[in-house]
């Protein structure tokens, strides 16, 4: 009896440190991948001179990463379900390292864009990490672990800006990319040595036609959204890209419904809980990015405007870093609320907190500390909301489709940030004030953007009650395996 009873206790004692190590390794990889969002921000004003190209051409160093990430996220998720999530995670991290090395060796535009594309192709790592957690962690550890992994998308972006600014100010700009390569290699080593390969696989044949169709539609849509302001929203090119995206999506959807092994199972995606969660993800992604666009501009605009603070980019990064830290600290609270009330309630609370944060920002935007407080409130709400989304998705899809479903949800958040960038650019371009002969965004323009961010968060909260939640506990529809 004593031997029999001591075995489970011993196994449980050894499983806990193992689970902690898996979570730490996957979360570190997610943060490293999300760092790519803010890596080149300190270099944007200097890129034309550094690369010997025009500002319009060097903007592709950012756009290319966005497009590559949108294409790679659903594809990597499906490949992970088919051939192994850990294998595709390692492949994603290897692409990040390769892209960082190419950028680190580049002194002209073409290799820089190639390297940034490779870095963007690693974007699927976060959704793959969440899916690995579902397969390998004990059920009681899953909500907190997935909350942390999901929040890493915002954590890396917030923490990466001050680090990138510090490196760019004191070292050669190539060091930024060599540092990201080192972090990528470390993430690969951690995954290889700590993270097990899941035995949950679907097998079958990869839907190449579906992948090409979805990629073409996303590229058309995101090009139109990201370049519409430069090309003109009414231009033939922009309107043509929007039309092409709509047509290709319709044809793609028809094909996916008829194929036996689709890239995206549209019938599963149309389930009420999955559909409404993805729509809410677009809204919350839109809302999050609003503050990321407002804070840097308010902090850097000249003090003579009456509302700018005249600070450098390093100060901007340091002021935004607490938002990422609060997102990380909020992840355990997201898990506790999910366990007690279900992930739908957690997402609604998080969206309400974000809306309150933006409402506070409309009143408190005159001092750095005020912006930091606003960022912390918004970060807390984002930590709650981001932590709830994987639980909602995994509670409505089979284990065999976890990676693909989480990848699509991550893509929805990314689309939200892209739409946010386009809409806010239009608002700030229309609401300007004259300063020394230059048109700058006005104070009312920034307040309008904050109000839009609050509205997007409120929309997320309004959407989520439409999701029928079969598992109030937030646990997945099939039990997770215990880590060995």
C-alpha positions as CSV (number, residue, x, y, z in Angstrom):
1,X,0.0,0.0,0.0
2,X,2.7,2.4,0.9
3,X,4.7,1.8,-2.3
4,X,1.5,2.1,-4.4
5,X,0.5,5.4,-2.7
6,X,4.0,6.9,-2.9
7,X,4.3,6.4,-6.6
8,X,1.7,9.0,-7.7
9,X,3.1,11.5,-5.2
10,X,6.6,11.0,-6.6
11,X,5.3,11.3,-10.1
12,X,3.4,14.5,-9.2
13,X,6.4,16.0,-7.6
14,X,8.6,15.4,-10.6
15,X,5.9,16.5,-13.0
16,X,5.6,20.0,-11.5
17,X,9.2,21.2,-12.1
18,X,9.0,19.6,-15.6
19,X,5.8,21.6,-16.4
20,X,7.3,24.8,-15.1
21,X,10.3,24.3,-17.3
22,X,8.1,23.6,-20.4
23,X,6.1,26.8,-19.7
24,X,9.2,28.9,-19.2
25,X,10.9,27.6,-22.4
26,X,7.8,28.2,-24.5
27,X,7.0,31.6,-23.0
28,X,10.6,32.7,-23.6
29,X,10.4,31.6,-27.3
30,X,7.1,33.5,-27.6
31,X,8.6,36.7,-26.2
32,X,11.6,36.4,-28.5
33,X,9.4,36.1,-31.5
34,X,7.2,39.0,-30.5
35,X,10.4,41.2,-30.1
36,X,10.6,41.2,-33.9
37,X,7.6,43.7,-33.9
38,X,9.6,46.5,-32.3
39,X,13.1,45.6,-33.3
40,X,13.5,48.1,-36.1
41,X,11.4,50.9,-34.7
42,X,14.4,52.8,-33.4
43,X,16.0,52.6,-36.9
44,X,13.0,53.8,-38.9
45,X,14.2,57.5,-39.3
46,X,17.7,56.4,-40.2
47,X,16.9,53.4,-42.5
48,X,17.0,55.4,-45.7
49,X,20.5,56.6,-45.0
50,X,21.7,53.2,-43.6
51,X,20.4,51.2,-46.5
52,X,20.8,53.8,-49.3
53,X,17.1,53.7,-50.3
54,X,14.1,56.0,-50.2
55,X,11.8,56.2,-47.1
56,X,9.0,54.6,-49.2
57,X,11.2,51.6,-50.1
58,X,12.7,51.1,-46.6
59,X,9.1,51.0,-45.2
60,X,9.0,47.5,-46.8
61,X,11.4,46.3,-44.0
62,X,8.3,46.6,-41.7
63,X,5.6,45.7,-44.2
64,X,7.4,42.5,-45.3
65,X,7.5,41.2,-41.8
66,X,3.8,41.9,-41.3
67,X,2.9,40.1,-44.5
68,X,5.1,37.1,-43.8
69,X,3.7,36.7,-40.3
70,X,0.1,36.8,-41.6
71,X,0.9,34.1,-44.2
72,X,3.0,31.9,-41.9
73,X,0.7,31.8,-38.8
74,X,-2.2,29.6,-40.2
75,X,0.2,27.5,-42.3
76,X,2.5,26.7,-39.4
77,X,-0.5,25.9,-37.2
78,X,-1.8,23.4,-39.7
79,X,1.6,21.8,-40.3
80,X,2.0,21.5,-36.5
81,X,-1.2,19.6,-36.2
82,X,-0.1,17.3,-39.0
83,X,3.6,16.7,-38.5
84,X,4.4,17.7,-34.9
85,X,4.0,21.0,-33.1
86,X,7.5,21.0,-31.5
87,X,9.0,20.3,-34.9
88,X,7.3,23.3,-36.5
89,X,8.1,25.4,-33.5
90,X,11.8,24.6,-33.9
91,X,11.5,25.4,-37.7
92,X,9.9,28.7,-36.9
93,X,12.6,29.7,-34.4
94,X,15.3,28.6,-37.0
95,X,13.7,31.0,-39.5
96,X,14.0,33.7,-36.9
97,X,17.7,33.0,-36.4
98,X,18.3,32.8,-40.1
99,X,16.5,36.1,-40.8
100,X,18.4,37.8,-37.9
101,X,21.7,36.7,-39.4
102,X,20.8,37.9,-42.9
103,X,19.8,41.3,-41.5
104,X,23.0,41.4,-39.3
105,X,25.1,41.0,-42.5
106,X,23.1,43.4,-44.7
107,X,24.0,46.9,-45.7
108,X,21.4,47.4,-48.5
109,X,17.7,47.1,-48.8
110,X,17.2,43.7,-50.6
111,X,18.9,41.5,-48.0
112,X,17.3,43.5,-45.2
113,X,13.8,42.8,-46.6
114,X,14.7,39.1,-47.1
115,X,15.9,38.9,-43.5
116,X,12.8,40.6,-42.2
117,X,10.6,38.2,-44.2
118,X,12.4,35.3,-42.6
119,X,11.9,36.9,-39.2
120,X,8.2,37.4,-39.9
121,X,7.8,33.7,-40.9
122,X,8.5,32.8,-37.2
123,X,5.2,34.4,-36.1
124,X,3.4,31.1,-35.7
125,X,5.6,30.1,-32.8
126,X,3.2,31.6,-30.2
127,X,0.1,29.6,-31.3
128,X,2.2,26.5,-31.6
129,X,3.5,27.0,-28.1
130,X,-0.1,27.3,-26.8
131,X,-1.0,24.1,-28.6
132,X,2.0,22.2,-27.1
133,X,0.9,23.3,-23.6
134,X,-2.6,21.8,-24.2
135,X,-1.0,18.5,-25.1
136,X,1.6,18.3,-22.5
137,X,0.6,20.1,-19.3
138,X,-1.7,18.9,-16.5
139,X,-5.2,20.4,-16.8
140,X,-4.8,22.5,-13.7
141,X,-1.7,24.2,-15.1
142,X,-3.2,25.0,-18.5
143,X,-5.1,28.3,-17.9
144,X,-2.2,30.1,-16.4
145,X,0.4,28.7,-18.8
146,X,-1.7,29.6,-21.9
147,X,-2.5,33.1,-20.5
148,X,1.3,33.8,-20.1
149,X,2.0,32.4,-23.6
150,X,-0.8,34.4,-25.2
151,X,0.3,37.6,-23.4
152,X,3.8,37.1,-24.7
153,X,2.7,38.6,-28.0
154,X,2.3,42.0,-26.2
155,X,5.0,41.5,-23.6
156,X,7.8,41.2,-26.2
157,X,6.6,44.2,-28.2
158,X,6.5,46.4,-25.1
159,X,9.8,45.3,-23.6
160,X,11.6,45.2,-26.9
161,X,11.3,48.9,-27.7
162,X,13.5,50.2,-24.8
163,X,16.0,47.4,-25.3
164,X,16.2,48.1,-29.0
165,X,16.5,51.9,-28.5
166,X,19.3,51.4,-25.9
167,X,21.3,49.2,-28.3
168,X,20.6,51.5,-31.3
169,X,21.8,54.5,-29.3
170,X,25.1,53.0,-28.1
171,X,26.1,50.4,-30.6
172,X,26.2,49.8,-34.4
173,X,22.7,49.1,-35.7
174,X,23.7,45.6,-36.8
175,X,24.0,44.6,-33.1
176,X,20.2,44.7,-32.9
177,X,20.0,41.7,-35.2
178,X,22.9,39.8,-33.8
179,X,21.3,40.1,-30.4
180,X,18.0,38.7,-31.8
181,X,19.9,35.9,-33.4
182,X,21.5,35.0,-30.0
183,X,18.1,35.1,-28.3
184,X,16.7,32.9,-31.1
185,X,19.5,30.3,-30.7
186,X,18.9,30.3,-26.9
187,X,15.2,29.7,-27.5
188,X,16.0,26.8,-29.9
189,X,18.3,25.2,-27.3
190,X,15.6,25.5,-24.6
191,X,12.9,23.9,-26.8
192,X,15.2,21.1,-27.8
193,X,16.3,20.2,-24.3
194,X,13.0,20.8,-22.4
195,X,9.9,20.6,-24.6
196,X,8.7,17.1,-25.6
197,X,7.1,16.4,-28.9
198,X,3.4,15.9,-28.8
199,X,1.9,12.6,-29.9
200,X,-1.3,14.3,-31.0
201,X,-1.3,14.6,-34.8
202,X,-3.8,14.5,-37.5
203,X,-1.6,13.2,-40.4
204,X,-3.1,13.5,-43.9
205,X,-2.1,15.6,-46.8
206,X,-1.3,19.3,-46.6
207,X,-3.8,21.6,-48.3
208,X,-1.4,23.4,-50.6
209,X,-4.1,25.1,-52.7
210,X,-5.8,26.3,-49.6
211,X,-2.5,27.7,-48.2
212,X,-1.8,29.6,-51.5
213,X,-5.3,30.9,-51.7
214,X,-5.4,32.2,-48.1
215,X,-1.9,33.7,-48.5
216,X,-2.8,35.5,-51.6
217,X,-6.0,36.9,-50.0
218,X,-4.1,38.0,-46.9
219,X,-1.3,39.7,-48.9
220,X,-3.8,41.6,-50.9
221,X,-5.8,42.7,-47.9
222,X,-2.8,43.7,-45.7
223,X,-1.1,45.5,-48.6
224,X,-4.2,47.6,-49.2
225,X,-4.6,48.3,-45.5
226,X,-0.9,49.1,-44.7
227,X,-0.2,51.0,-48.0
228,X,-3.6,52.6,-48.6
229,X,-2.6,55.9,-46.9
230,X,0.5,56.2,-49.1
231,X,-1.2,55.1,-52.4
232,X,-4.5,56.8,-51.7
233,X,-7.6,55.1,-50.3
234,X,-9.4,55.8,-53.5
235,X,-6.6,54.8,-55.8
236,X,-7.0,52.0,-58.4
237,X,-4.2,50.0,-56.7
238,X,-5.8,50.1,-53.2
239,X,-9.3,49.4,-54.4
240,X,-8.1,46.7,-56.7
241,X,-6.3,44.9,-53.9
242,X,-9.4,45.1,-51.6
243,X,-11.5,43.7,-54.5
244,X,-9.0,40.9,-55.2
245,X,-8.9,40.0,-51.5
246,X,-12.6,39.7,-51.3
247,X,-12.8,37.6,-54.5
248,X,-10.0,35.3,-53.5
249,X,-11.4,34.8,-50.0
250,X,-14.8,33.8,-51.5
251,X,-13.2,31.3,-53.9
252,X,-10.9,30.0,-51.1
253,X,-13.8,29.5,-48.7
254,X,-15.8,27.5,-51.4
255,X,-12.7,25.3,-52.0
256,X,-12.1,24.8,-48.3
257,X,-15.7,23.6,-47.7
258,X,-15.3,21.0,-50.4
259,X,-11.9,19.6,-49.6
260,X,-11.6,16.7,-47.2
261,X,-8.5,18.0,-45.4
262,X,-8.7,21.8,-45.4
263,X,-6.1,24.2,-44.2
264,X,-8.8,25.9,-42.1
265,X,-11.8,23.9,-41.0
266,X,-14.5,26.5,-41.8
267,X,-17.2,24.4,-40.2
268,X,-15.3,24.4,-36.9
269,X,-14.5,28.1,-37.3
270,X,-18.2,28.8,-37.8
271,X,-19.0,27.4,-34.4
272,X,-20.5,30.1,-32.3
273,X,-17.8,30.1,-29.6
274,X,-14.9,30.1,-32.1
275,X,-16.5,32.7,-34.4
276,X,-17.3,35.2,-31.7
277,X,-14.0,34.8,-30.0
278,X,-12.2,35.4,-33.3
279,X,-14.3,38.5,-33.9
280,X,-13.6,39.7,-30.4
281,X,-9.9,39.1,-31.1
282,X,-10.0,41.5,-34.0
283,X,-11.5,44.1,-31.8
284,X,-9.1,43.7,-28.9
285,X,-6.1,43.6,-31.3
286,X,-7.4,46.9,-32.8
287,X,-7.8,48.4,-29.3
288,X,-4.3,47.3,-28.1
289,X,-2.5,48.9,-31.0
290,X,-4.1,52.3,-30.5
291,X,-2.1,53.1,-27.4
292,X,1.1,51.8,-29.0
293,X,0.6,54.5,-31.7
294,X,-0.4,57.3,-29.4
295,X,2.1,57.1,-26.6
296,X,5.3,57.4,-28.7
297,X,4.0,60.4,-30.6
298,X,2.8,62.2,-27.5
299,X,6.1,61.6,-25.8
300,X,8.3,62.7,-28.7
301,X,6.3,65.7,-30.1
302,X,7.9,69.1,-29.1
303,X,6.9,70.6,-25.8
304,X,6.1,73.9,-27.6
305,X,2.9,72.2,-29.0
306,X,1.4,72.4,-25.5
307,X,0.8,68.6,-25.3
308,X,4.0,67.0,-26.6
309,X,6.8,66.1,-24.1
310,X,9.9,66.3,-26.3
311,X,11.4,63.0,-25.1
312,X,13.8,60.7,-26.9
313,X,13.1,57.2,-28.1
314,X,14.8,55.5,-25.1
315,X,12.5,57.4,-22.8
316,X,9.5,56.3,-24.9
317,X,10.6,52.7,-24.6
318,X,11.1,53.0,-20.8
319,X,7.6,54.6,-20.5
320,X,6.0,51.8,-22.4
321,X,7.8,48.9,-20.8
322,X,5.6,48.8,-17.6
323,X,2.6,47.9,-19.9
324,X,4.4,44.7,-20.9
325,X,5.4,43.9,-17.3
326,X,1.8,44.4,-16.2
327,X,0.6,42.1,-18.9
328,X,3.0,39.4,-17.7
329,X,1.9,39.9,-14.0
330,X,-1.8,39.8,-14.9
331,X,-1.6,36.4,-16.6
332,X,-2.0,34.4,-13.3
333,X,-5.1,36.5,-12.4
334,X,-6.5,35.7,-15.8
335,X,-6.1,32.0,-15.1
336,X,-7.8,32.3,-11.6
337,X,-10.8,34.2,-13.1
338,X,-11.0,31.6,-15.9
339,X,-11.0,28.7,-13.4
340,X,-13.7,30.4,-11.2
341,X,-15.9,32.0,-13.8
342,X,-14.9,30.7,-17.2
343,X,-12.8,32.4,-20.0
344,X,-15.8,34.3,-21.4
345,X,-16.1,36.3,-18.2
346,X,-12.3,36.8,-18.1
347,X,-12.3,38.2,-21.6
348,X,-15.2,40.6,-20.9
349,X,-13.6,41.9,-17.7
350,X,-10.3,42.4,-19.6
351,X,-12.1,44.3,-22.4
352,X,-13.8,46.5,-19.8
353,X,-10.5,47.3,-18.1
354,X,-9.0,48.2,-21.4
355,X,-11.9,50.6,-22.1
356,X,-11.5,52.2,-18.7
357,X,-7.8,52.6,-19.4
358,X,-8.5,54.5,-22.6
359,X,-11.1,56.6,-21.0
360,X,-8.6,57.5,-18.3
361,X,-6.1,58.4,-21.0
362,X,-8.5,61.0,-22.5
363,X,-8.2,62.9,-19.2
364,X,-4.7,62.0,-18.1
365,X,-2.2,62.7,-21.0
366,X,-0.3,65.7,-19.8
367,X,2.6,64.0,-17.9
368,X,4.8,61.0,-18.4
369,X,3.6,59.3,-15.2
370,X,0.0,59.7,-16.4
371,X,0.7,57.9,-19.6
372,X,2.5,55.2,-17.7
373,X,-0.6,54.7,-15.5
374,X,-2.8,54.6,-18.6
375,X,-0.4,52.0,-20.1
376,X,-0.5,49.9,-17.0
377,X,-4.3,49.9,-16.9
378,X,-4.5,48.9,-20.6
379,X,-1.8,46.3,-20.1
380,X,-3.7,44.8,-17.2
381,X,-6.8,44.5,-19.3
382,X,-4.9,43.1,-22.2
383,X,-3.3,40.5,-20.0
384,X,-6.7,39.3,-18.9
385,X,-8.2,39.3,-22.4
386,X,-5.2,37.7,-24.1
387,X,-5.1,35.0,-21.5
388,X,-8.8,34.1,-22.0
389,X,-8.7,33.7,-25.8
390,X,-6.8,30.4,-26.0
391,X,-9.1,28.8,-23.4
392,X,-12.2,29.8,-25.4
393,X,-10.8,28.5,-28.6
394,X,-9.5,25.2,-27.1
395,X,-12.8,24.7,-25.3
396,X,-14.6,24.5,-28.7
397,X,-12.2,22.6,-31.0
398,X,-10.9,19.0,-31.0
399,X,-7.3,18.4,-29.7
400,X,-6.3,17.4,-33.3
401,X,-7.1,21.0,-34.5
402,X,-5.6,23.0,-31.6
403,X,-2.6,24.5,-33.4
404,X,-4.6,25.5,-36.5
405,X,-7.4,27.0,-34.4
406,X,-5.0,29.0,-32.2
407,X,-3.1,30.1,-35.2
408,X,-6.2,31.5,-36.8
409,X,-7.1,33.3,-33.6
410,X,-3.6,34.8,-33.5
411,X,-4.0,35.9,-37.1
412,X,-7.3,37.6,-36.1
413,X,-5.5,39.7,-33.5
414,X,-2.8,40.6,-36.0
415,X,-5.5,41.7,-38.5
416,X,-7.0,43.9,-35.7
417,X,-3.6,45.7,-35.2
418,X,-3.3,46.2,-39.0
419,X,-6.7,47.7,-39.3
420,X,-6.0,49.8,-36.2
421,X,-2.8,51.2,-37.7
422,X,-4.7,52.2,-40.9
423,X,-7.7,53.8,-39.2
424,X,-5.6,55.7,-36.7
425,X,-3.3,57.0,-39.4
426,X,-6.3,58.4,-41.2
427,X,-7.7,60.1,-38.0
428,X,-4.3,61.7,-37.1
429,X,-3.8,62.8,-40.7
430,X,-7.2,64.6,-40.7
431,X,-7.0,66.1,-37.2
432,X,-3.8,68.2,-37.3
433,X,-2.4,71.5,-36.0
434,X,0.1,73.8,-37.6
435,X,3.5,73.9,-35.8
436,X,6.3,76.0,-37.4
437,X,4.9,75.3,-40.8
438,X,4.4,71.6,-40.3
439,X,1.2,69.7,-39.8
440,X,1.3,67.7,-36.6
441,X,-1.4,65.5,-35.0
442,X,-3.6,67.7,-32.8
443,X,-4.4,67.0,-29.1
444,X,-8.0,66.4,-30.0
445,X,-6.8,63.9,-32.7
446,X,-5.0,61.9,-30.0
447,X,-8.1,62.0,-27.7
448,X,-10.2,60.8,-30.6
449,X,-7.9,57.8,-31.1
450,X,-8.1,57.0,-27.4
451,X,-11.9,57.1,-27.7
452,X,-11.8,54.8,-30.7
453,X,-9.6,52.4,-28.7
454,X,-12.1,52.4,-25.9
455,X,-14.9,51.8,-28.4
456,X,-13.1,48.8,-29.9
457,X,-12.6,47.3,-26.4
458,X,-16.3,47.9,-25.6
459,X,-17.1,46.1,-28.9
460,X,-15.0,43.1,-27.8
461,X,-17.0,43.0,-24.6
462,X,-20.3,43.2,-26.5
463,X,-19.4,40.5,-28.9
464,X,-18.3,37.8,-26.4
465,X,-21.8,37.2,-24.8
466,X,-22.8,35.7,-28.1
467,X,-20.4,32.8,-27.7
468,X,-22.1,29.7,-26.2
469,X,-19.6,28.4,-23.7
470,X,-19.9,24.6,-23.1
471,X,-17.2,24.5,-20.5
472,X,-17.6,27.1,-17.8
473,X,-14.3,26.0,-16.3
474,X,-12.4,26.9,-19.3
475,X,-10.9,23.5,-19.7
476,X,-10.4,22.1,-23.1
477,X,-13.0,19.8,-24.6
478,X,-10.6,16.8,-24.3
479,X,-8.3,16.3,-21.3
480,X,-4.7,17.4,-21.7
481,X,-2.0,14.8,-21.2
482,X,0.1,15.0,-18.1
483,X,3.7,16.0,-18.7
484,X,6.0,13.1,-18.3
